[in-house]
Amino acid sequence: MKRLVACVLLAAGLVSHAQAQTVREGTYDVAGTNLDGSKYRGTARIKLTSETTCSIEWKTGDTTSTGICMLHENAFAAGYVLGDSVGLVVYEVQPGGVLDGVWTISGEDGAGTETLRLRN
Protein backbone atom coordinates (compact mmCIF):
# COMPACT_ATOMS: atom_id res chain seq x y z
CA MET A 1 0.00 0.00 0.00
CA LYS A 2 2.85 2.40 0.83
CA ARG A 3 4.35 1.77 -2.63
CA LEU A 4 1.00 2.56 -4.25
CA VAL A 5 0.73 5.83 -2.32
CA ALA A 6 4.32 6.72 -3.22
CA CYS A 7 3.64 6.02 -6.92
CA VAL A 8 0.47 8.12 -6.85
CA LEU A 9 2.32 11.01 -5.17
CA LEU A 10 5.18 10.75 -7.66
CA ALA A 11 2.74 10.75 -10.59
CA ALA A 12 0.92 13.77 -9.13
CA GLY A 13 4.23 15.59 -8.88
CA LEU A 14 5.01 14.83 -12.52
CA VAL A 15 1.58 16.06 -13.62
CA SER A 16 1.96 19.25 -11.61
CA HIS A 17 5.37 19.85 -13.17
CA ALA A 18 3.95 19.31 -16.67
CA GLN A 19 1.14 21.74 -15.91
CA ALA A 20 3.62 24.36 -14.73
CA GLN A 21 4.52 25.21 -18.34
CA THR A 22 4.49 28.90 -19.10
CA VAL A 23 4.09 31.21 -22.05
CA ARG A 24 6.82 33.77 -22.66
CA GLU A 25 6.47 37.23 -24.10
CA GLY A 26 7.91 37.65 -27.58
CA THR A 27 7.50 36.95 -31.27
CA TYR A 28 6.35 33.50 -32.38
CA ASP A 29 6.44 31.82 -35.77
CA VAL A 30 2.95 30.70 -36.78
CA ALA A 31 2.06 27.64 -38.89
CA GLY A 32 -1.54 26.61 -39.30
CA THR A 33 -4.39 25.29 -41.37
CA ASN A 34 -7.51 27.23 -42.31
CA LEU A 35 -11.04 25.91 -41.95
CA ASP A 36 -10.86 24.62 -45.54
CA GLY A 37 -7.57 22.77 -44.86
CA SER A 38 -5.30 25.21 -46.71
CA LYS A 39 -2.06 26.13 -44.95
CA TYR A 40 -0.85 29.51 -43.73
CA ARG A 41 2.22 30.99 -42.03
CA GLY A 42 2.98 34.20 -40.22
CA THR A 43 3.96 35.65 -36.88
CA ALA A 44 2.30 36.31 -33.55
CA ARG A 45 3.45 38.79 -30.93
CA ILE A 46 2.51 38.06 -27.31
CA LYS A 47 2.80 40.82 -24.71
CA LEU A 48 2.26 39.85 -21.07
CA THR A 49 -0.10 42.14 -19.15
CA SER A 50 -0.16 40.18 -15.85
CA GLU A 51 0.88 36.76 -14.52
CA THR A 52 -2.08 35.12 -16.29
CA THR A 53 -3.19 37.53 -19.04
CA CYS A 54 -1.70 38.97 -22.21
CA SER A 55 -2.40 40.65 -25.51
CA ILE A 56 -1.70 38.92 -28.82
CA GLU A 57 -1.42 40.10 -32.42
CA TRP A 58 -1.21 37.75 -35.41
CA LYS A 59 0.09 38.71 -38.86
CA THR A 60 -0.57 36.14 -41.56
CA GLY A 61 -0.28 37.27 -45.16
CA ASP A 62 -2.25 40.52 -45.55
CA THR A 63 -4.31 39.82 -42.43
CA THR A 64 -3.74 41.23 -38.95
CA SER A 65 -5.89 40.29 -35.97
CA THR A 66 -5.62 41.24 -32.31
CA GLY A 67 -6.93 39.75 -29.13
CA ILE A 68 -6.60 39.04 -25.47
CA CYS A 69 -5.18 35.86 -24.02
CA MET A 70 -5.06 33.94 -20.79
CA LEU A 71 -2.90 31.18 -19.35
CA HIS A 72 -4.24 28.56 -16.93
CA GLU A 73 -1.95 25.63 -16.09
CA ASN A 74 -1.12 24.13 -19.51
CA ALA A 75 -4.06 25.73 -21.34
CA PHE A 76 -3.56 28.99 -23.21
CA ALA A 77 -6.61 30.61 -24.80
CA ALA A 78 -7.20 33.74 -26.84
CA GLY A 79 -10.25 35.57 -28.07
CA TYR A 80 -9.70 37.76 -31.11
CA VAL A 81 -11.37 39.94 -33.71
CA LEU A 82 -10.89 39.17 -37.40
CA GLY A 83 -12.75 41.66 -39.58
CA ASP A 84 -16.36 41.62 -38.38
CA SER A 85 -16.03 38.18 -36.76
CA VAL A 86 -15.00 37.02 -33.31
CA GLY A 87 -12.68 34.04 -32.99
CA LEU A 88 -11.42 31.71 -30.31
CA VAL A 89 -8.20 29.70 -30.17
CA VAL A 90 -7.21 27.21 -27.47
CA TYR A 91 -3.60 26.05 -27.25
CA GLU A 92 -1.95 23.37 -25.17
CA VAL A 93 1.42 24.54 -23.84
CA GLN A 94 4.04 21.98 -24.82
CA PRO A 95 7.58 21.58 -23.45
CA GLY A 96 9.88 24.32 -24.69
CA GLY A 97 7.00 26.80 -24.85
CA VAL A 98 5.53 25.48 -28.11
CA LEU A 99 1.80 26.21 -28.35
CA ASP A 100 -0.35 23.65 -30.23
CA GLY A 101 -3.89 24.81 -30.82
CA VAL A 102 -7.23 24.68 -32.56
CA TRP A 103 -9.30 27.69 -33.54
CA THR A 104 -12.65 28.72 -34.92
CA ILE A 105 -14.53 31.85 -35.99
CA SER A 106 -18.11 32.79 -35.12
CA GLY A 107 -20.64 31.67 -37.72
CA GLU A 108 -18.26 29.22 -39.41
CA ASP A 109 -18.26 25.42 -39.36
CA GLY A 110 -15.19 23.44 -38.34
CA ALA A 111 -11.88 24.26 -36.76
CA GLY A 112 -8.42 25.16 -37.96
CA THR A 113 -5.12 24.23 -36.36
CA GLU A 114 -2.22 26.42 -35.33
CA THR A 115 1.24 26.00 -33.81
CA LEU A 116 3.25 28.87 -32.33
CA ARG A 117 7.01 28.55 -31.77
CA LEU A 118 8.90 31.24 -29.89
CA ARG A 119 11.70 32.77 -31.95
CA ASN A 120 15.17 32.67 -30.38
Secondary structure as the mmCIF struct_conf table of DSSP 4:
data_model
#
loop_
_struct_conf.conf_type_id
_struct_conf.id
_struct_conf.beg_label_comp_id
_struct_conf.beg_label_asym_id
_struct_conf.beg_label_seq_id
_struct_conf.end_label_comp_id
_struct_conf.end_label_asym_id
_struct_conf.end_label_seq_id
HELX_RH_AL_P HELX_RH_AL_P1 LYS A 2 GLN A 19
TURN_TY1_P TURN_TY1_P1 ALA A 20 ALA A 20
BEND BEND1 GLU A 25 GLU A 25
STRN STRN1 GLY A 26 THR A 33
TURN_TY1_P TURN_TY1_P2 LEU A 35 ASP A 36
BEND BEND2 GLY A 37 GLY A 37
STRN STRN2 LYS A 39 LEU A 48
BEND BEND3 SER A 50 THR A 52
STRN STRN3 THR A 53 THR A 60
TURN_TY1_P TURN_TY1_P3 GLY A 61 ASP A 62
STRN STRN4 THR A 63 HIS A 72
TURN_TY1_P TURN_TY1_P4 GLU A 73 ASN A 74
STRN STRN5 ALA A 75 LEU A 82
TURN_TY1_P TURN_TY1_P5 GLY A 83 ASP A 84
STRN STRN6 SER A 85 VAL A 93
HELX_LH_PP_P HELX_LH_PP_P1 GLN A 94 GLN A 94
HELX_RH_3T_P HELX_RH_3T_P1 PRO A 95 GLY A 97
STRN STRN7 LEU A 99 ILE A 105
TURN_TY1_P TURN_TY1_P6 SER A 106 GLY A 107
BEND BEND4 GLY A 110 GLY A 110
STRN STRN8 GLY A 112 LEU A 118
#
